[in-house]
Amino acid sequence: MSRTLIILGLTILVAGLLWPWLSRLGLGHLPGDILIERENFTLYIPLGTGLLVSIVISIILWFINH
């Protein structure tokens, strides 16, 4: 369990450091992301981005465990 938490923490750290370059790839504006803008209200639900990130993390963890 501790190994998994360390890997997860390192993954989040790397994603945070690479975020300026990752945002140029269009993450956060994928099909499936919901954006509702009103006069004094903005709601953003990143469904497509969350799904993509989840799949990538799952693949990385699968490779690490095998």
C-alpha positions as CSV (number, residue, x, y, z in Angstrom):
1,M,0.0,0.0,0.0
2,S,2.8,2.4,0.9
3,R,4.5,1.8,-2.5
4,T,1.2,2.6,-4.3
5,L,0.8,5.9,-2.4
6,I,4.4,6.9,-3.1
7,I,3.9,6.2,-6.8
8,L,0.6,8.1,-6.8
9,G,2.3,11.1,-5.1
10,L,5.1,11.1,-7.5
11,T,2.7,10.9,-10.4
12,I,0.7,13.9,-9.1
13,L,4.0,15.8,-8.5
14,V,5.2,15.1,-12.1
15,A,1.7,16.1,-13.5
16,G,1.9,19.4,-11.5
17,L,5.4,20.2,-12.8
18,L,4.4,19.4,-16.4
19,W,1.0,21.2,-16.2
20,P,2.1,24.2,-18.3
21,W,3.0,21.9,-21.2
22,L,0.0,19.6,-20.6
23,S,-2.4,22.5,-20.9
24,R,-1.1,23.2,-24.4
25,L,-2.2,19.7,-25.4
26,G,-5.8,20.7,-24.8
27,L,-6.4,18.9,-21.5
28,G,-9.4,20.5,-19.9
29,H,-11.1,21.2,-23.2
30,L,-11.8,17.7,-24.4
31,P,-15.1,16.4,-25.7
32,G,-17.2,15.4,-22.8
33,D,-16.0,18.3,-20.6
34,I,-19.1,20.3,-19.5
35,L,-18.8,24.1,-19.2
36,I,-21.8,26.2,-18.2
37,E,-21.2,29.9,-18.1
38,R,-23.9,32.3,-16.9
39,E,-23.7,36.0,-16.0
40,N,-22.3,35.5,-12.4
41,F,-21.7,31.8,-12.4
42,T,-19.4,29.3,-14.1
43,L,-19.6,25.5,-13.7
44,Y,-16.9,23.3,-15.2
45,I,-17.1,19.5,-15.0
46,P,-14.1,17.8,-16.7
47,L,-15.6,14.4,-17.4
48,G,-13.6,13.7,-20.6
49,T,-10.3,14.9,-19.0
50,G,-11.0,12.9,-15.9
51,L,-11.7,9.8,-17.9
52,L,-8.5,10.2,-19.9
53,V,-6.3,10.8,-16.8
54,S,-7.9,7.8,-15.1
55,I,-7.1,5.5,-18.0
56,V,-3.5,6.8,-18.3
57,I,-2.9,6.3,-14.5
58,S,-4.5,2.9,-14.6
59,I,-2.2,1.8,-17.5
60,I,0.9,3.2,-15.7
61,L,0.0,1.4,-12.5
62,W,-0.7,-1.8,-14.4
63,F,2.7,-1.7,-16.0
64,I,4.4,-1.0,-12.6
65,N,2.7,-4.0,-10.9
66,H,3.5,-6.4,-13.7
